[in-house]
Amino acid sequence: MKEYKIYSGGDFIASTIQMNVINPFNNEIIATTYLSTAEILEKAIEKAKSAEKQMKELPSFVRYNILMNIASDLKSEKQHIAEVLCLESGKPILYALGEIDRAIQTFIVAAEESKRLPREYLSIDWTPAGKNKEGLVRYFPVGIVAGISPFNFPLNLAVHKIAPAIAAGCPIILKPASKTPLSTLELAKILHNTDLLPKGAVSILPMDRSTGNQLVTDDRIKLLTFTGSSVVGWEMKKNCGKKKIVLELGGNAGVIITESADIDDCVRKNLAGGFSYSGQVCIHTQRIYVHENLFNEFTEKFIDGVNNLKFGNPLDLQTEISSMIDEKNAIRVETWVNEAINAGAKLLCGGRREGTYFQPTVLTNTNSEMKVCSNEIFGPVVIIEKYSDFNSAIENINNTRYGLQAGIFTNNIAQMNYAFENINAGGIMLNDCPTFRVDHMPYGGVKDSGIGREGIRYSILDMMESRLLVKS
């Protein structure tokens, strides 16, 4: 069985705490790795602290070369790392390959952004006191960054923390999800062999929540960037002290389909948005509101598409939907669906669980009090409801404690503008599902969906602090 050592301060090491990584599709152990101890984490922090000056002083062309070299090596290892990611997460290989492509692109974008780090000239003489003075604003690395990444995009969401940190000149310690640490440890091998990157600049340490809490509380760490559940994220914010924090905390994204929409386009895009990686996506299409004149046609075509999704081994290129990350989460989804049905929801398709697999499921006749509507289901469940008034559909989209992304399908300019002005979310996708994301766009939410934005340039800005020089 393959062993993965963890990466601390530029060294691959084992700890006293061994951990098996399990394939959720067949429950087989695919590799062993280790959890970091407090002593190993302390070494990583010390090494990161010692690398701060060197990282800060890296010229732009060196940062660019580091990031482009990583992208190139990642491309060379694409098939291998995609298979590792597929096995550890149960993500169909089709989507795993796409995730590696996105991670490569994320490093490339970070390389480009490293050449245009922000600075500005500031006129000071707007008042008599500023006569014969001028200002220069430069941005400097904030210091050590702690990143905590989730299981659903185990590589690319880790890269969304690592790549901007390198571009900004910050050392980073990354805690990957314990269920899916292998793809990031594969990345650690690439980072380790990148000669221009100072040793200690990046550590990748799987660890339990107790040990990892030091990333939240330690004052030597200057920025915490977390992607995960809202309950955990807001607790971190309470305990993080004076450090900066960026939280990406998920949602229960809504979609509006208007009378002017192309139904076939809506069906195709929302099938992918609702069921790719079994709905285990922060911007998964969860709630669809369809104009009453289109409701029957859309629903019929959508259910037909759901019933034709191919279930199978995630290593099969034909597989479109496979297992969830573990049986505990599949049982949770099953419980929420059954609660909704018992409260009056109508099951249109799916609804059954077999181990870690939960069938792609569609419900209607739901209400905002049901967990399948009000909470982030993070599973292969979509609700479809009809509406008659466009403004009330906007109210339905906003009737949630989340606000990450939303989608609206319309060819009416007035509706486009009204939606953009009135949907309370971090991103509005026009004629697309809320699951759309490219890696350089600002990405994040409002309300319980978090604070701050990811997207390379925006992450870099969070990882830097401005400093003003006033010259006479």
Secondary structure, DSSP 8 states (H G I E B T S, - for coil): -EE--EEETTEEE--SEEEEEEETTTTEEEEEEEE--HHHHHHHHHHHHHHHHHHHH--HHHHHHHHHHHHHHHHHTHHHHHHHHHHHH---HHHHHHHHHHHHHHHHHHHHHTTS--EEEEE-TTSGGGTT-EEEEEEEE-SEEEEE--SSSTTHHHHHHHHHHHHHT--EEEE--TTS-HHHHHHHHHHHT-TTS-TTSEEE----HHHHHHHHH-TTEEEEEEES-HHHHHHHHHH-TTSEEEEE-----EEEE-TTS-HHHHHHHHHHHHHGGGG-STT---EEEEETTTHHHHHHHHHHHHHT--B--TTSTT--B---S-HHHHHHHHHHHHHHHHTT-EEEE---EETTEE--EEEES--TTSHHHHS---SSEEEEEEES-HHHHHHHHHSSSEESEEEEE---HHHHHHHHHH--SSEEEETS-TT---TTS-B--EETTEES-BSHHHHHHHTEEEEEEEE-
